[in-house]
Amino acid sequence: MPAKNTMISIKGLTKDFGPFRAVDNISFDVKKGEVLGFLGPNGAGKSTTMKMVTGYLPISDGEASVCGFNVEDHPLEVKTKIGYLPEGAPLYGDMTTKGFLNFIAEIRGFSGDLRTKKVQSAIEKLQLMSVMNQPIDTLSKGFKRRVGFAQAILHDPDVLILDEPTDGLDPNQKHQVRELILNMAKKKAIVISTHILEEVEAVCTRAVIIAAGKIVFDDTPAKLKKHSSSGTLDDVFRELTQVN
């Protein structure tokens, strides 16, 4: 049985695409208050793992649970507990920022004053006031990313799974988003995929590295940095892949 404060539990998780094994029997837990950096080179299995945990891809073998709900047995309950920012978050480009967030709030079951409050809170947290009446198609990549982040936190989920949350953001916007993650971290379990070592050091309490579908590192960001002579994650990946 997972510990009481375990929010995500992954046991022997495996994903096959025909003869190709993208994720190979991985296991780890994420507890409340943890910000887990989930890292790996391109094609390592990061996004595939995230999609299985969130219910967007079927699991080939093993199991995953979120807040005590098995992903395969209780998919709707799992989705109410998760805020998910996928890579290249799908947005309805003809909607305005505010219109899209109102739509998401309605899908999440909010109405009336509560829906208005939830949308306004998300807009303020991601500093979207200047573009809230602008069609999403006309926004910069950074603003689109922040709109995607806003929909992920709108329902105040217990678990956040964020794939490259600061992709396309300028340095000031990155700082704002990292501060937001830190502010939310105490009450949630957060999983972040990133290629930026600085981001891992700034917000993560733990780092897990996956390579060729297998976990090759699970420890603190401080110990992770010791594997990098150049200060880049690519350097870390090369060293750990050679070691393992």
C-alpha atoms as one frame of an Amber mdcrd trajectory, in Angstrom:
protein
   0.000   0.000   0.000   1.295   3.505  -0.827   2.108   5.833   2.072  -0.727
   8.066   3.228   0.704  11.207   1.617   1.582   9.472  -1.679  -0.252  11.262
  -4.494   1.169   9.380  -7.497   2.148   5.716  -7.361   3.735   4.002 -10.371
   4.521   0.282 -10.214   6.182  -1.616 -13.069   4.760   0.803 -15.644   5.428
  -0.394 -19.188   4.416   0.813 -22.643   4.922  -1.082 -25.879   4.307   0.254
 -29.369   4.356  -2.977 -31.350   7.835  -4.475 -30.869   9.251  -1.200 -29.488
   9.279  -0.792 -25.693   9.061   2.937 -24.949   8.730   2.636 -21.147  10.291
  -0.382 -19.473   9.018  -1.486 -16.043   9.517   1.771 -14.122   8.407   2.379
 -10.535   8.358   5.488  -8.340   6.057   7.426  -6.014   5.472  11.163  -5.680
   4.366  12.515  -2.315   2.432  15.624  -1.380   4.817  18.571  -1.193   7.262
  17.075  -3.698   8.230  18.762  -6.965   9.666  15.995  -9.105  11.808  16.851
 -12.095  11.141  14.047 -14.607  13.983  14.221 -17.066  15.580  12.427 -19.970
  16.922  12.846 -23.496  14.537  13.035 -26.454  12.779   9.714 -26.972  13.524
   8.509 -23.431   9.869   7.856 -22.549   9.033  10.963 -20.477   5.969  12.155
 -22.348   4.752   8.574 -22.836   4.911   8.021 -19.066   3.036  11.265 -18.403
   0.347  10.319 -20.923  -0.167   6.945 -19.246  -0.426   8.474 -15.766  -2.962
  11.037 -16.989  -4.984   8.426 -18.872  -4.243   9.671 -22.390  -2.436   6.456
 -23.374  -3.366   2.890 -22.369  -0.901   1.030 -20.144   0.731  -2.104 -21.601
   1.740  -3.512 -18.214   2.075  -2.436 -14.585  -0.155   0.137 -12.948  -0.442
   3.779 -11.965  -2.657   5.450  -9.376  -3.382   9.076  -8.542  -4.656  10.044
  -5.095  -5.519   6.385  -4.491  -7.458   5.950  -7.752  -6.180   3.416 -10.265
  -5.748   5.151 -13.618  -7.321   2.338 -15.628 -10.139   1.468 -13.223 -11.162
   5.023 -12.265 -10.216   7.304 -15.187 -12.743  10.060 -14.458 -11.807  10.303
 -10.773  -8.134  10.509 -11.769  -8.803  13.324 -14.232 -10.579  15.380 -11.574
  -7.438  15.163  -9.413  -4.957  16.100 -12.141  -4.023  19.331 -13.838  -2.161
  18.446 -17.045  -0.076  20.667 -19.287   1.002  18.488 -22.224   3.758  19.343
 -24.656   2.338  21.799 -27.181  -0.858  22.173 -25.175  -3.905  21.865 -27.477
  -5.816  25.126 -27.477  -8.809  26.338 -29.476  -7.153  29.093 -31.466 -10.329
  30.933 -32.446 -11.349  31.333 -28.778 -10.154  34.248 -26.690  -8.056  33.492
 -23.628 -10.987  34.251 -21.341 -13.443  32.337 -23.526 -11.218  29.263 -23.536
 -10.766  29.323 -19.760 -14.518  29.764 -19.284 -15.020  26.722 -21.508 -12.523
  24.678 -19.454 -14.189  25.799 -16.214 -17.584  24.688 -17.543 -16.168  21.310
 -18.598 -14.752  20.977 -15.061 -18.254  21.491 -13.670 -18.079  25.110 -12.471
 -20.874  27.582 -13.117 -22.076  31.029 -12.110 -19.993  33.106  -9.711 -17.675
  30.197  -8.902 -16.768  29.757 -12.570 -16.067  33.483 -12.867 -13.903  33.376
  -9.747 -11.915  30.333 -10.954 -11.247  31.883 -14.367 -10.248  35.249 -12.923
  -7.894  33.590 -10.447  -6.164  31.597 -13.213  -5.824  34.708 -15.379  -4.249
  36.636 -12.510  -1.871  33.839 -11.471  -0.508  33.514 -15.008  -0.644  37.295
 -15.618  -2.875  37.005 -18.681  -4.910  40.191 -18.106  -3.441  41.970 -21.144
  -4.455  39.169 -23.537  -7.637  37.816 -21.963  -9.847  39.163 -24.791  -7.402
  38.245 -27.559  -7.840  35.171 -29.798  -5.375  32.451 -28.800  -4.113  32.078
 -32.392  -2.759  35.629 -32.226  -0.737  35.077 -29.024   3.008  34.562 -28.795
   4.341  31.087 -27.958   5.020  32.238 -24.388   1.481  33.501 -23.841   0.006
  30.332 -25.365   2.077  28.313 -22.900   0.764  30.400 -20.014  -2.833  29.924
 -21.192  -2.164  26.173 -21.212  -0.771  26.408 -17.688  -3.823  28.433 -16.592
  -6.221  25.678 -17.717  -4.141  23.102 -15.826  -4.476  24.900 -12.469  -7.986
  26.294 -12.922  -9.699  23.601 -10.820  -6.980  23.686  -8.098  -5.986  20.019
  -8.593  -4.102  17.921  -6.046  -1.630  16.771  -8.713   0.033  18.803 -11.467
   1.808  17.168 -14.403   3.619  19.763 -16.475   5.488  18.996 -19.694   8.015
  21.794 -20.364   5.980  24.469 -18.499   8.378  27.350 -19.281   8.931  26.516
 -22.955   8.842  29.726 -24.999   8.802  32.061 -21.986  11.209  34.960 -21.611
  13.443  35.090 -18.487  10.996  37.254 -16.525   8.043  35.009 -17.397  10.075
  31.919 -16.454  10.769  33.447 -13.052   7.059  34.201 -12.533   6.001  30.656
 -13.460   8.668  29.107 -11.231   7.494  31.258  -8.327   3.934  30.106  -8.964
   5.050  26.456  -8.920   6.907  26.982  -5.642   3.865  28.695  -4.096   1.608
  25.788  -5.055   4.056  23.031  -4.157   3.292  22.649  -0.437  -0.273  21.483
  -1.045   0.251  19.422  -4.203   2.374  16.782  -5.867   3.992  18.290  -8.967
   5.793  16.517 -11.795   7.755  18.691 -14.228   9.440  17.613 -17.431  12.168
  20.048 -18.463  15.445  20.244 -20.373  16.750  23.113 -18.235  19.080  22.178
 -15.371  18.595  25.623 -13.843  14.851  24.937 -13.622  15.443  21.664 -11.789
  17.637  23.483  -9.261  15.138  26.347  -8.924  11.922  24.427  -8.243  12.482
  20.680  -7.851  12.991  18.775  -4.609  13.853  15.565  -6.453  15.003  14.474
  -9.900  14.266  11.245 -11.760  16.046  10.583 -15.048  14.748   8.094 -17.582
  16.801   6.844 -20.545  15.711   4.257 -23.111  12.569   3.698 -21.036  14.412
   2.878 -17.789  15.115   4.948 -14.661  18.853   5.680 -14.376  18.814   8.310
 -11.596  16.543   9.145  -8.639  17.975  11.624  -6.137  18.261  15.301  -5.225
  18.966  18.124  -7.714  22.221  18.828  -5.847  23.478  15.290  -6.537  22.213
  15.542 -10.106  24.358  18.618 -10.731  27.490  16.707  -9.705  27.054  14.601
 -12.843  27.379  17.691 -15.075  30.758  19.266 -15.741  29.324  21.757 -18.246
  26.154  22.627 -16.309  23.768  21.144 -18.888  21.289  18.291 -18.686  22.575
  16.872 -21.976  25.910  16.375 -20.238  24.169  14.596 -17.350  22.234  12.356
 -19.742  25.402  11.304 -21.568  27.234  10.450 -18.347  24.366   8.543 -16.736
  23.560   6.647 -19.925  27.179   5.515 -20.171  27.233   4.504 -16.494  24.032
   2.499 -16.808
